C-alpha cells in the first residue's frame, strides 16, 4: 500500500535520499556477552530480594540497571526507579496485599520489618 502511493508520484527505493541500514545478527561473542550480562543482572536482583526485600530491591535494581546497564543520566535513573517502586508498592503491596518473601535484613532487624512491612 505504501509503495503503491509512492509510485503515483514517482518515488522509488532508489530516489529516497536516506540510507536504509541492513540488520544483521549479532556475532556469537556479542550475543553470548549480552546473555551472560542479562543473567548476571537477574542474579543480582534475586540476591537483592534475598538481602533487602522485594520492594527495596526493585528500587535499587531499576536505578542500577538504568544507570550502569543502559548509561542513563543519574536523575532520570533515580526518577524511573522511584516511579517504578511507587507503582509496585501501590499495586502489589497496598492494593493486592502480596505476602512478600522474608529478607535477610528483616531477619537481622525484626523491628525494621515490623515498622515497614516491606523487608
C-alpha positions in Angstrom: 0.0 0.0 0.0 2.8 2.4 0.9 4.8 1.7 -2.3 1.6 2.0 -4.4 1.1 5.5 -3.1 4.8 6.3 -3.7 4.7 5.0 -7.2 2.0 7.5 -8.1 4.3 10.4 -7.5 7.5 8.8 -8.9 9.1 7.7 -5.5 11.1 4.6 -5.6 13.6 3.0 -3.3 16.4 4.5 -5.5 15.1 8.0 -5.1 14.8 8.0 -1.3 17.7 10.1 0.0 18.1 8.3 3.3 20.1 5.1 3.6 18.3 2.1 5.0 20.6 0.1 7.3 20.6 -3.6 6.9 20.0 -5.6 10.1 22.3 -8.5 10.7 22.6 -10.9 13.5 25.0 -10.1 16.3 28.2 -12.0 16.3 28.3 -15.0 18.6 30.6 -13.3 21.1 28.3 -10.3 21.4 25.2 -12.4 21.8 26.9 -14.6 24.4 28.1 -11.5 26.3 24.6 -10.0 26.2 23.1 -13.2 27.6 25.7 -13.5 30.4 25.2 -9.9 31.3 21.4 -10.2 31.4 21.6 -13.3 33.7 24.1 -11.6 35.9 21.8 -8.6 36.4 18.9 -11.0 37.2 21.1 -12.9 39.6 21.9 -9.6 41.3 18.3 -8.7 41.5 17.4 -12.1 43.1 20.3 -11.6 45.6 19.0 -8.1 46.4 15.5 -9.5 47.0 17.0 -12.1 49.4 19.1 -9.4 51.2 16.9 -6.4 51.5 13.4 -7.4 50.4 11.4 -7.2 47.2 10.2 -3.6 47.1 13.6 -2.0 48.1 15.3 -4.4 45.7 13.1 -3.1 42.9 14.3 0.5 43.6 18.0 -0.4 43.7 17.8 -2.7 40.7 15.9 -0.3 38.4 18.3 2.5 39.4 21.4 0.4 38.9 20.3 -1.2 35.7 19.3 2.1 34.1 22.4 4.0 35.3 25.0 1.3 34.7 23.4 -1.1 32.3 21.9 1.5 29.9 24.0 4.5 30.8 21.1 6.8 31.6 21.7 10.0 33.5 21.6 9.9 37.3 18.5 12.0 37.6 16.4 10.1 35.1 17.6 6.8 36.6 16.5 7.9 40.0 13.2 9.1 38.7 12.4 5.9 36.9 13.4 3.9 39.9 11.3 6.0 42.2 8.3 5.8 39.9 8.6 2.0 39.4 8.9 1.5 43.2 5.9 3.7 44.0 3.8 1.9 41.4 4.8 -1.5 42.6 4.1 -0.5 46.2 0.7 0.8 45.4 -0.4 -2.1 43.2 1.2 -5.1 44.9 1.8 -4.1 48.5 -1.3 -1.9 49.2 -3.9 -3.0 46.7 -3.2 -6.7 46.3 -1.6 -7.2 49.7 1.0 -9.6 48.4 2.9 -11.6 51.0 6.5 -10.7 50.3 9.2 -13.3 51.0 11.2 -12.6 54.1 14.6 -10.9 53.6 17.9 -11.4 55.5 17.8 -7.7 56.6 14.4 -8.3 58.1 15.6 -11.4 59.9 18.5 -9.5 61.4 16.4 -6.4 62.3 12.9 -7.5 63.1 11.9 -4.1 64.3 12.6 -2.7 60.9 10.5 -5.4 59.3 7.6 -4.6 61.7 7.9 -0.9 61.0 7.9 -1.0 57.2 6.4 -4.4 56.4 8.5 -4.3 53.2 11.7 -6.0 54.4 
